[in-house]
C-alpha cells in the first residue's frame, strides 16, 4: 500500500509495497541545477541557494529546497527572491555542467533498461518490465537506481512507479525531495481520488477555479461527474481526457525511438545591437514565425531555447522546459525574453539572436490547460494563421512589429 501524508505533503512507499505491476518509472532529479552547483560548494548545502544573475533584471534559474521554503521559484526576478529570502546565496548558472551531469544520469538510466524516454535535461520515463528478471521488482530497481545516481554523481532524485506514465509522474512529484513512491495498480484510485483537481494534467489555476465554482474540488469529484456533463463544460476532447485521467487511465507508452525535432528561426544583424527593447522586438518576430511553423506542422514544443551570439562571436544557448507544451507565439516570446534577461547581457552588443522550439510533440496528443491564459490567445493566433494563408505574411502581425526596426537583418535562417 501507499504510505500517505496530508494533502500536499511528501508521500513515500511502505517497505512492503507490492510493485510487481508498477513497471513504469518516472525519475526526476531534485532541484537539478542548484544541486549540480552545490557539488562544488558543499559548505552551502544547508543554506538557501538561488541560481541566477544577481543585479539588473536577472531571474531565478533554479533554487534549492531551503530557498523554496521561502517562496522562491524559477523565473522569478532574483531581486524578488532576495526580498523573500535575504539570507540566500546567489550562484551564477553553468549550463555546460548541467548538460554533462544530465548525460551521466541518462547513461545510468540506460544501464537499467534500454526503454528510456527523456522528457527534459533532468527527468525521464523508464519502462522496467523487461528488467525485473535481472534486477528484481520495480521498487528494488528504483531504490537501486536512486542509490547509484547518488553514489556516482552526488545528486539525488525522486522516483515514482506506477502502471501508467501519468501515475508514475504524479508519484514522483508527491515523493519529492529524494523519495520513492510506488503506486500499485490496485491502489491507484486510493492514491489518486483524494488529490485536488489541479493534480491532473491540463488543470491549471484558471481551470481549477472554474471547476471549483461548479463544486468539483477533488479528483474523486471529477471522476464521479457524468462524462456528458464534463463534455458540456469542457468540450468532447478535454472532457473525455480528464475523465480518463481521473480514473487513472492513460494508454501512452514509454517511447524510446522518438525522433528529436526542432523548429527555429535566427537572425544576424547588419549592425550589432545592445538595446534590450530592440532585442525583445526581434524575439517577438521570431516567436511568431516559430509558432506559425509549429501549428502548420501539428506540433507543440516542450522546450524553448534561446541562442545569442555576441559581437566577439562568443555564443551562448539557454533553454527552459515548459509545464505544458506550446505552439503559441505569446508563450514562446515570454520564455525567450526571460531567458534573455537571465543571460545578463550587461550591455554587450548582440550579433545574432535565435529562437527554437525543441522536444516537439504531436499537438493532437496533448491536452492544453483548460481556461488557461494560453487558451485565451489560441483563437486569435489561429485567426491570424488563416489571414496569413489568404493574404500573405504581414497581413496580421503584433503591433510592436509595425514600427520600423532599429537594425536591419543580414540573414534569415529558418531551420527545421
ChimeraX attribute file (.defattr): number of C-alpha atoms within 10 A of each C-alpha:
attribute: neighborCount
match mode: 1-to-1
recipient: residues
	/A:1	18
	/A:2	20
	/A:3	15
	/A:4	15
	/A:5	11
	/A:6	9
	/A:7	11
	/A:8	10
	/A:9	11
	/A:10	19
	/A:11	23
	/A:12	24
	/A:13	22
	/A:14	14
	/A:15	10
	/A:16	9
	/A:17	15
	/A:18	19
	/A:19	20
	/A:20	16
	/A:21	16
	/A:22	25
	/A:23	27
	/A:24	26
	/A:25	32
	/A:26	30
	/A:27	28
	/A:28	25
	/A:29	24
	/A:30	21
	/A:31	19
	/A:32	22
	/A:33	24
	/A:34	23
	/A:35	24
	/A:36	21
	/A:37	21
	/A:38	19
	/A:39	14
	/A:40	10
	/A:41	11
	/A:42	11
	/A:43	9
	/A:44	14
	/A:45	16
	/A:46	12
	/A:47	15
	/A:48	21
	/A:49	26
	/A:50	33
	/A:51	23
	/A:52	26
	/A:53	22
	/A:54	20
	/A:55	12
	/A:56	14
	/A:57	17
	/A:58	22
	/A:59	28
	/A:60	25
	/A:61	24
	/A:62	24
	/A:63	27
	/A:64	24
	/A:65	22
	/A:66	17
	/A:67	24
	/A:68	19
	/A:69	13
	/A:70	16
	/A:71	12
	/A:72	27
	/A:73	21
	/A:74	16
	/A:75	19
	/A:76	17
	/A:77	23
	/A:78	26
	/A:79	18
	/A:80	14
	/A:81	24
	/A:82	18
	/A:83	12
	/A:84	16
	/A:85	20
	/A:86	13
	/A:87	12
	/A:88	21
	/A:89	16
	/A:90	18
	/A:91	18
	/A:92	16
	/A:93	21
	/A:94	13
	/A:95	15
	/A:96	10
	/A:97	13
	/A:98	19
	/A:99	14
	/A:100	11
	/A:101	20
	/A:102	20
	/A:103	14
	/A:104	14
	/A:105	24
	/A:106	18
	/A:107	13
	/A:108	16
	/A:109	22
	/A:110	13
	/A:111	10
	/A:112	21
	/A:113	15
	/A:114	15
	/A:115	20
	/A:116	23
	/A:117	21
	/A:118	20
	/A:119	16
	/A:120	16
	/A:121	21
	/A:122	22
	/A:123	22
	/A:124	21
	/A:125	26
	/A:126	28
	/A:127	26
	/A:128	24
	/A:129	17
	/A:130	13
	/A:131	17
	/A:132	17
	/A:133	9
	/A:134	9
	/A:135	14
	/A:136	14
	/A:137	19
	/A:138	25
	/A:139	27
	/A:140	13
	/A:141	19
	/A:142	27
	/A:143	14
	/A:144	15
	/A:145	20
	/A:146	21
	/A:147	15
	/A:148	17
	/A:149	19
	/A:150	15
	/A:151	11
	/A:152	11
	/A:153	15
	/A:154	14
	/A:155	22
	/A:156	20
	/A:157	25
	/A:158	26
	/A:159	33
	/A:160	32
	/A:161	34
	/A:162	28
	/A:163	25
	/A:164	24
	/A:165	25
	/A:166	21
	/A:167	29
	/A:168	26
	/A:169	23
	/A:170	22
	/A:171	30
	/A:172	29
	/A:173	22
	/A:174	24
	/A:175	21
	/A:176	23
	/A:177	19
	/A:178	18
	/A:179	22
	/A:180	25
	/A:181	30
	/A:182	34
	/A:183	31
	/A:184	22
	/A:185	19
	/A:186	13
	/A:187	13
	/A:188	20
	/A:189	18
	/A:190	14
	/A:191	20
	/A:192	23
	/A:193	20
	/A:194	15
	/A:195	20
	/A:196	18
	/A:197	28
	/A:198	18
	/A:199	19
	/A:200	21
	/A:201	20
	/A:202	22
	/A:203	21
	/A:204	21
	/A:205	16
	/A:206	15
	/A:207	18
	/A:208	24
	/A:209	17
	/A:210	16
	/A:211	22
	/A:212	14
	/A:213	10
	/A:214	10
	/A:215	11
	/A:216	19
	/A:217	18
	/A:218	21
	/A:219	24
	/A:220	19
	/A:221	18
	/A:222	23
	/A:223	21
	/A:224	13
	/A:225	13
	/A:226	11
	/A:227	17
	/A:228	13
	/A:229	11
	/A:230	21
	/A:231	17
	/A:232	10
	/A:233	14
	/A:234	17
	/A:235	12
	/A:236	13
	/A:237	12
	/A:238	19
	/A:239	20
	/A:240	16
	/A:241	18
	/A:242	25
	/A:243	21
	/A:244	15
	/A:245	18
	/A:246	25
	/A:247	17
	/A:248	22
	/A:249	17
	/A:250	15
	/A:251	10
	/A:252	10
	/A:253	13
	/A:254	18
	/A:255	14
	/A:256	14
	/A:257	9
	/A:258	12
	/A:259	10
	/A:260	9
	/A:261	13
	/A:262	20
	/A:263	23
	/A:264	23
	/A:265	22
	/A:266	22
	/A:267	21
	/A:268	20
	/A:269	17
	/A:270	13
	/A:271	16
	/A:272	16
	/A:273	21
	/A:274	17
	/A:275	13
	/A:276	16
	/A:277	11
	/A:278	14
	/A:279	19
	/A:280	17
	/A:281	19
	/A:282	23
	/A:283	27
	/A:284	24
	/A:285	20
	/A:286	25
	/A:287	29
	/A:288	21
	/A:289	18
	/A:290	29
	/A:291	29
	/A:292	20
	/A:293	19
	/A:294	25
	/A:295	18
	/A:296	11
	/A:297	12
	/A:298	15
	/A:299	25
	/A:300	27
	/A:301	27
	/A:302	20
	/A:303	23
	/A:304	27
	/A:305	20
	/A:306	24
	/A:307	19
	/A:308	23
	/A:309	18
	/A:310	18
	/A:311	16
	/A:312	10
	/A:313	11
	/A:314	10
	/A:315	14
	/A:316	12
	/A:317	17
	/A:318	16
	/A:319	19
	/A:320	19
	/A:321	19
	/A:322	15
	/A:323	12
	/A:324	16
	/A:325	25
	/A:326	26
	/A:327	27
	/A:328	24
	/A:329	24
	/A:330	19
	/A:331	18
	/A:332	26
	/A:333	24
	/A:334	15
	/A:335	24
	/A:336	26
	/A:337	18
	/A:338	20
	/A:339	23
	/A:340	24
	/A:341	19
	/A:342	24
	/A:343	22
	/A:344	17
	/A:345	17
	/A:346	11
	/A:347	10
	/A:348	14
	/A:349	17
	/A:350	24
	/A:351	21
	/A:352	24
	/A:353	23
	/A:354	22
	/A:355	31
	/A:356	25
	/A:357	29
	/A:358	22
	/A:359	21
	/A:360	22
	/A:361	20
	/A:362	14
	/A:363	18
	/A:364	11
	/A:365	11
	/A:366	17
	/A:367	16
	/A:368	19
	/A:369	21
	/A:370	22
	/A:371	18
	/A:372	16
	/A:373	14
	/A:374	17
	/A:375	13
	/A:376	11
	/A:377	14
	/A:378	15
	/A:379	11
	/A:380	11
	/A:381	21
	/A:382	14
	/A:383	12
	/A:384	18
	/A:385	21
	/A:386	12
	/A:387	15
	/A:388	16
	/A:389	11
	/A:390	10
	/A:391	11
	/A:392	11
	/A:393	13
	/A:394	12
	/A:395	12
	/A:396	16
	/A:397	15
	/A:398	12
	/A:399	7
	/A:400	13
	/A:401	13
	/A:402	10
	/A:403	8
	/A:404	8
	/A:405	12
	/A:406	14
	/A:407	15
	/A:408	12
	/A:409	14
	/A:410	12
	/A:411	12
	/A:412	11
	/A:413	12
	/A:414	17
	/A:415	11
	/A:416	12
